[in-house]
Amino acid sequence: MGLDALVAGLLLGAFHGLNPGMGWLWAVFLALQRRERRLLFTALVPIVLGHAAAVAAVAAVLLLARSRVPLEPLRVGTALLLLAFGVYRWRRLGRHGRWVGLKVGWRDLFGWSLLVATAHGSGVMLAPVLLGASDVGANLVLLGVHQLALLATMTVMARVIHDWLGVAVLPRVWIHFDLLWAAGLLVAGTLALAAALAGAHGH
């Protein structure tokens, strides 16, 4: 696995961490509601683990598929799935989940994060990079780098909103995060499809 794959995993982790829809907003709300600043950090743990489970599930499916499907068709299929997720998110711009209450435990946060990361296509966005990893060990390293970047970015975002900007700023900028996420899926899908088709033509 080359340095470019690690950098891609790191950048995607940071990109995922910027989005309030990935869960750091829960940490902010919980800290404000309970007036415990440490919840900014402890609440992020199950959220990041839920995201990791969603991405790991995609990695496991890809590893299984690679043992049964030729690599180039698999890359094309993954790119098309990315584009489909991009169109789906584009059509849902501005439609984010309603907060159903803040009396949640760590298990709730884990489950919620797992579902949201899956619905947003977080693992699918990382799939083209995972396909470039040669084995299970390389996938684990890539996932580790991705999750560390996610956790670091989420921590920074949660602190900035909690300590300085306040949650009132979010309704004005949320649509931009949704738009950026959809555009990211579409761009990643387009690049992945171009690379897959170029690789197939080269062979």
Secondary structure, DSSP 8 states (H G I E B T S, - for coil): --HHHHHHHHHHHHHHHH-GGGTHHHHHHHHHHHT-TTHHHHTHHHHHHHHHHHHHHHHHHHHHHHTTS-HHHHHHHHHHHHHHHHHHHHHTTT-------S---HHHHHHHHHHHHHHHTHHHHHHHHHHT--SHHHHHHHHHHHHHHHHHHHHHHHHHIIIII-GGGHHHHHHHHHHHHHHHHHHHHHHHHHHHHHHHHH-
